[in-house]
């Protein structure tokens, strides 16, 4: 069969060994075979590893690749399974193929009186099964059945490793893509068609849709903003007459990272004629730079995030409330619209102030400023952090990691805890031979400025 040969080129397998008479192993004997093999098993349902090992023993003993395990104990089967002649056993069986279960079969109790007795024995309430029992009160014939998984049989016959490889349209919890979060600013959707003559939408709206803490620094005057035809954006700083210091992931949908990242590098090298140094990017952008462009990448920093719900469970010394005001937005009212201001108070005195900047839905909020004033109690800032909406993350921005982690094109070179933060690696990336030993000072200078 040529189709079988084609499959075996990718998933090697041998023909199934079978006999005219299928080996039927009583459950008690199967348990004893496992115990003789040195495994500690009880008189109950088998684990997957025990099933696989029993299949290997059965193969050595009986030769075929399949067998039936018969007369399972009552404590391993549902209450409606018919008892065998031996009361602790049931008329139920499993069929195994290459050591894996492919079929479960049983005779079911069809006499209402026996069914109720079995329910009482298993401590199953009749009140929850009234409709089920009513059919047997009217009378039911002796019956049983079995359930076969065809994809599972094909997988084991051909050793395909995964049932999804035996199905044309496999289904699992990840079969359909997760629905993306609703964008706070639909008009700034970089996936939507855009007229080239239209003005670019405010960068603050893009940060609210796609940004992380690093992107909020683009609002500082020293940054220039490059725009992609899709409306995506990237911030950079010209430095030392030689470098373009690029900071943070591009502001766009993550599915556009490869396209936009490539365009940013072309712009810097071709139009600006500078060496790009890309800092504080996430794993996804790091992979584009490392795998597609062969850049060197390492991590010595982390995005420090905290779950707002975890902080909310702790006792707080002061109440927190929304407070009007303005904490010096660098570019006028546009930035103010994307921030929230909260004060921690006690006895009508403001003890602390937290300013939150809205980030992309998947990142939550950035703690832009967290200030405690004279006479503030311990935990004042945590009290104000309770203002973060439930179920969302807050980030303190990028902090220094306690370890240097070389990632791509580099060799050999416990995150700090604060408010119970979880560290998420961010990367510094540069072209091969793009940074000399003395040039590393430019990276330090960028962060100092």
C-alpha positions in Angstrom: 0.0 0.0 0.0 1.8 3.2 -1.2 -0.1 5.5 1.2 1.1 3.4 4.1 4.7 3.7 2.9 4.3 7.5 2.6 3.1 7.7 6.2 6.0 5.5 7.5 8.6 7.7 5.9 7.6 10.3 8.6 6.3 8.0 11.3 8.1 4.6 11.2 6.1 1.6 12.3 5.8 -2.1 11.8 2.9 -4.2 10.8 0.5 -5.1 13.6 1.0 -8.6 15.1 -2.3 -10.3 15.8 -3.6 -13.8 16.4 -6.7 -15.7 15.3 -7.7 -15.9 19.0 -7.4 -12.7 21.0 -5.6 -13.1 24.3 -8.1 -12.3 27.1 -6.4 -11.5 30.4 -8.4 -11.4 33.6 -7.9 -8.1 35.5 -6.6 -10.0 38.6 -4.0 -11.8 36.4 -2.9 -8.5 34.8 -2.4 -7.0 38.3 -0.3 -10.0 39.2 1.8 -9.7 36.1 2.6 -6.1 37.0 3.5 -7.1 40.6 5.8 -9.9 39.3 7.5 -7.2 37.3 8.2 -5.2 40.5 5.5 -2.6 40.1 3.3 -1.6 43.1 -0.3 -1.6 41.9 -3.6 -2.0 43.7 -6.9 -3.6 42.8 -8.2 -0.5 41.0 -8.0 1.2 37.7 -4.6 1.3 36.1 -2.5 4.4 35.4 -1.3 5.1 31.9 2.2 4.0 32.7 0.9 0.7 34.2 -1.2 0.2 31.0 1.9 0.7 28.8 4.0 -1.6 30.9 1.3 -4.3 30.9 1.2 -4.1 27.2 4.9 -4.7 27.0 4.6 -7.7 29.3 1.7 -9.1 27.3 3.7 -8.6 24.1 6.6 -10.6 25.5 4.2 -13.3 26.8 1.6 -13.7 24.1 3.3 -12.0 21.0 0.4 -10.0 19.6 0.2 -6.2 19.8 -3.3 -6.3 21.3 -5.2 -8.0 24.1 -8.3 -7.7 26.2 -8.2 -7.0 29.9 -11.4 -8.5 31.4 -13.5 -8.3 34.6 -12.5 -5.0 36.1 -13.1 -4.5 39.8 -16.4 -2.8 40.8 -14.6 0.1 42.5 -13.0 1.0 39.1 -16.3 1.1 37.2 -19.5 3.2 37.3 -22.5 2.1 39.5 -24.5 1.0 36.4 -21.9 -1.7 35.4 -23.3 -5.2 35.7 -21.6 -7.4 38.4 -19.9 -10.6 37.4 -20.3 -14.0 39.1 -17.7 -12.9 41.5 -19.4 -9.9 43.3 -16.2 -7.7 43.4 -15.8 -8.0 39.7 -17.8 -6.6 36.8 -18.7 -7.6 33.3 -16.5 -4.9 31.8 -13.4 -5.0 29.7 -10.8 -2.8 28.0 -9.1 -3.6 24.6 -5.5 -2.5 24.4 -3.5 -1.9 21.2 0.3 -1.5 21.5 -0.2 -1.0 25.3 -2.8 1.8 25.0 -6.5 1.6 25.6 -8.6 1.8 22.4 -12.0 0.5 23.7 -14.1 0.4 26.8 -16.9 -2.1 27.0 -19.4 -3.4 29.5 -22.7 -5.0 30.3 -25.1 -2.6 32.1 -27.5 -3.3 34.9 -31.0 -3.5 33.4 -33.1 -4.4 36.4 -34.3 -1.4 38.3 -34.1 -3.0 41.8 -30.5 -4.1 41.2 -29.7 -0.6 39.8 -31.0 1.1 42.9 -29.0 -1.3 45.1 -25.8 -0.5 43.2 -26.5 3.2 43.5 -26.9 2.9 47.3 -23.6 0.9 47.5 -21.8 3.6 45.6 -23.5 6.4 47.6 -25.1 7.9 44.5 -28.3 9.9 45.2 -31.4 8.7 43.5 -32.8 12.2 43.5 -30.3 13.3 41.0 -31.0 10.3 38.7 -34.8 10.2 38.7 -35.2 10.6 34.9 -32.5 7.9 34.3 -34.2 5.5 36.7 -37.7 6.0 35.3 -36.7 4.2 32.1 -35.7 1.1 34.0 -38.9 1.2 36.1 -40.8 0.8 32.8 -38.6 -2.1 31.9 -35.4 -2.4 29.9 -33.8 -5.4 28.1 -30.4 -6.8 28.9 -27.9 -4.6 27.1 -24.3 -3.5 26.9 -22.0 -1.8 24.5 -18.5 -0.5 23.8 -16.9 2.7 22.7 -14.1 2.8 20.0 -11.9 5.7 19.2 -11.1 5.4 15.5 -8.5 8.2 15.5 -6.8 6.6 18.5 -6.7 3.2 16.7 -5.1 4.8 13.6 -2.6 6.6 15.8 -1.5 3.4 17.5 -1.6 1.3 14.3 0.8 3.7 12.6 2.6 5.1 15.7 1.6 8.7 14.9 2.5 9.9 18.4 -0.6 12.1 18.6 -4.3 11.5 17.9 -4.5 14.9 16.1 -2.2 13.4 13.4 -4.9 10.9 12.6 -7.7 13.4 12.2 -8.4 15.7 9.3 -9.9 18.3 11.5 -8.5 17.7 15.0 -10.2 19.5 18.0 -8.7 20.4 21.3 -8.8 23.5 23.6 -6.4 25.3 21.2 -8.0 24.3 17.9 -9.4 27.8 17.5 -7.3 30.9 18.0 -8.1 32.8 21.2 -10.3 35.8 20.6 -8.0 38.9 20.9 -8.9 41.4 23.6 -11.1 44.3 22.5 -8.9 47.3 21.6 -9.6 50.3 23.7 -9.0 52.5 20.6 -10.5 50.7 17.6 -9.6 53.7 15.3 -5.9 52.9 16.0 -6.0 49.3 14.9 -2.9 48.6 12.8 -4.6 45.6 11.1 -7.4 47.8 9.7 -7.0 49.1 6.1 -5.5 52.6 6.1 -5.6 55.4 3.6 -2.0 56.6 3.1 -3.3 60.2 2.9 -4.8 60.1 6.4 -2.9 61.5 9.3 -1.4 59.1 11.7 -3.4 58.6 14.9 -2.0 59.8 18.2 0.8 57.6 19.6 -1.0 57.6 23.0 -3.8 55.6 21.4 -1.4 53.1 20.0 0.2 52.7 23.4 -3.3 52.0 24.8 -3.8 49.3 22.2 -0.4 47.6 22.0 2.1 49.2 24.3 4.0 48.2 27.3 5.9 50.3 29.9 8.9 51.0 27.7 6.7 52.5 25.0 5.5 55.2 27.4 9.0 56.6 27.4 8.5 57.6 23.8 6.5 60.5 25.0 9.8 62.1 26.3 11.1 64.9 24.0 14.3 63.1 23.2 12.5 60.4 21.3 11.7 60.5 17.6 8.7 58.4 16.3 9.0 56.4 13.1 5.7 55.3 11.5 4.9 52.4 9.3 2.4 52.5 6.4 0.0 50.4 8.6 0.1 53.0 11.3 2.4 51.0 13.5 5.1 53.0 15.3 8.6 52.7 16.8 10.5 55.1 19.0 14.3 55.8 18.7 17.0 58.2 19.9 19.9 59.3 17.7 23.1 59.1 19.8 26.8 59.7 19.4 26.5 60.4 15.6 26.6 56.7 15.0 23.7 54.9 16.7 20.0 54.8 16.7 18.9 53.6 20.1 15.5 51.9 19.6 13.4 51.1 22.6 10.6 48.7 23.1 8.5 46.5 20.9 6.8 48.1 17.8 3.4 49.4 18.5 1.3 47.1 16.4 -0.5 43.8 16.5 1.9 41.0 17.5 1.1 39.3 14.2 2.8 42.2 12.4 6.1 42.1 14.4 8.1 40.4 11.7 7.0 42.9 9.0 7.3 46.0 11.1 10.6 45.0 12.8 12.2 44.4 9.4 11.0 47.8 8.2 12.4 49.6 11.2 15.9 48.1 10.7 15.8 49.0 7.0 14.8 52.6 7.9 17.6 53.0 10.4 20.3 51.5 8.2 19.3 52.8 4.8 17.7 56.2 5.6 19.4 57.3 8.8 22.7 55.5 8.0 23.1 54.5 11.6 23.8 51.4 13.6 20.6 50.1 15.2 20.7 49.0 18.9 17.3 47.6 19.9 16.7 47.5 23.6 14.0 46.2 26.0 12.2 44.0 23.5 10.1 40.9 24.4 10.8 37.3 23.4 8.8 37.6 20.2 10.7 40.6 18.8 14.0 39.1 20.0 13.3 36.0 17.9 12.7 38.0 14.8 16.0 39.9 15.2 18.0 36.7 16.2 16.5 34.2 13.8 15.8 36.3 10.7 18.6 38.8 10.9 21.3 36.9 12.9 21.6 39.6 15.6 23.2 39.0 19.0 20.8 39.2 21.8 21.0 39.0 25.6 18.9 39.8 28.6 20.1 41.7 31.7 16.7 43.3 32.5 13.2 42.3 33.2 9.7 43.7 33.1 8.5 43.7 36.7 4.8 42.9 36.8 2.5 42.4 39.8 -1.0 40.9 39.9 -3.3 43.6 41.3 -5.6 41.0 42.9 -2.8 39.6 44.9 -1.9 43.0 46.3 -5.6 43.7 47.0 -5.8 40.7 49.4 -3.2 42.3 51.8 -4.2 44.6 54.7 -3.9 48.2 53.9 -3.1 51.1 56.3 -5.0 53.7 54.3 -7.9 54.0 52.0 -7.3 54.7 48.3 -9.5 56.9 46.1 -9.3 58.4 42.7 -7.9 61.9 42.9 -8.1 64.6 40.3 -4.8 66.2 39.3 -2.0 66.1 36.9 1.5 64.6 37.4 3.3 66.4 34.7 2.3 64.6 31.4 5.2 65.5 29.0 3.0 66.2 26.0 0.1 68.1 27.3 -3.5 66.8 27.7 -3.1 63.8 25.3 -1.1 61.8 27.8 -3.4 62.9 30.7 -6.3 61.1 29.0 -4.5 57.8 29.3 -3.6 58.1 32.9 -5.4 57.6 36.2 -4.4 59.2 39.5 -5.0 57.8 42.9 -4.2 59.0 46.4 -3.9 57.0 49.7 -5.5 59.0 52.5 -5.8 58.7 56.3 -7.4 61.3 58.6 -8.0 63.6 55.6 -4.2 63.7 54.9 -2.7 62.5 51.6 0.0 60.0 52.4 0.8 58.7 49.0 0.1 59.1 45.3 0.1 56.6 42.5 -0.1 57.5 38.8 -1.1 54.7 36.4 -0.6 54.8 32.6 -2.9 52.7 30.5 -1.0 50.0 28.5 -2.3 47.4 26.1 -5.0 45.2 27.6 -2.6 42.2 27.9 -0.2 44.3 30.0 -2.7 46.3 32.1 -1.3 49.4 33.7 2.1 50.9 34.3 2.9 52.4 37.7 4.3 55.6 36.3 4.9 57.2 39.7 4.5 55.8 43.2 5.2 58.4 45.8 4.8 58.3 49.6 4.9 61.5 51.6 6.3 62.4 55.1 4.4 60.6 57.8 3.3 57.9 55.4 2.8 54.5 57.0 4.4 51.3 55.7 2.3 49.9 52.9 0.9 53.3 51.7 1.9 52.7 48.1 0.4 49.2 48.1 -2.8 50.8 49.3 -2.9 53.1 46.4 -2.1 50.2 44.0 -5.4 48.6 45.0 -6.8 51.1 42.5 -5.6 48.8 39.6 -8.8 47.3 38.1 -9.5 43.7 39.3 -8.0 40.9 37.3 -5.4 43.1 35.6 -1.6 43.4 35.8 0.4 46.3 36.8 4.0 46.8 35.8 6.7 48.9 37.5 8.6 49.0 34.2 12.0 47.5 33.4 14.4 46.7 36.2 17.9 45.2 36.4 17.9 41.4 36.5 20.0 39.5 38.9 21.5 37.5 36.1 22.9 38.0 32.6 21.3 35.7 30.1 22.9 35.3 26.7 20.3 34.2 24.2 21.4 34.3 20.5 24.9 34.5 18.9 26.5 34.9 22.3 28.3 32.5 24.6 28.8 32.3 28.3 28.3 35.6 29.5 16.5 35.2 41.0 15.0 38.2 39.9 14.6 41.0 42.3 11.5 40.9 44.3 9.4 44.0 44.8 5.7 44.0 45.7 5.7 40.3 44.8 6.6 41.0 41.2 7.1 38.4 38.5 10.1 39.1 36.2 9.5 38.8 32.5 12.7 38.9 30.4 13.4 41.8 28.0 16.3 41.8 25.6 19.0 44.0 24.3 19.8 43.3 20.6 22.4 44.5 18.1 23.8 43.4 14.7 26.9 41.3 14.8 29.9 43.5 15.0 27.5 46.4 15.6 28.8 47.2 19.1 32.5 47.3 20.1 33.7 47.2 23.7 33.8 51.0 24.0 30.4 51.3 22.4 28.7 49.6 25.3 29.0 52.9 27.1 26.4 54.2 24.7 23.9 51.8 26.1 24.7 52.9 29.6 24.4 56.5 28.6 21.0 55.9 27.0 19.6 54.7 30.3 21.3 57.4 32.3 19.7 60.1 30.1 
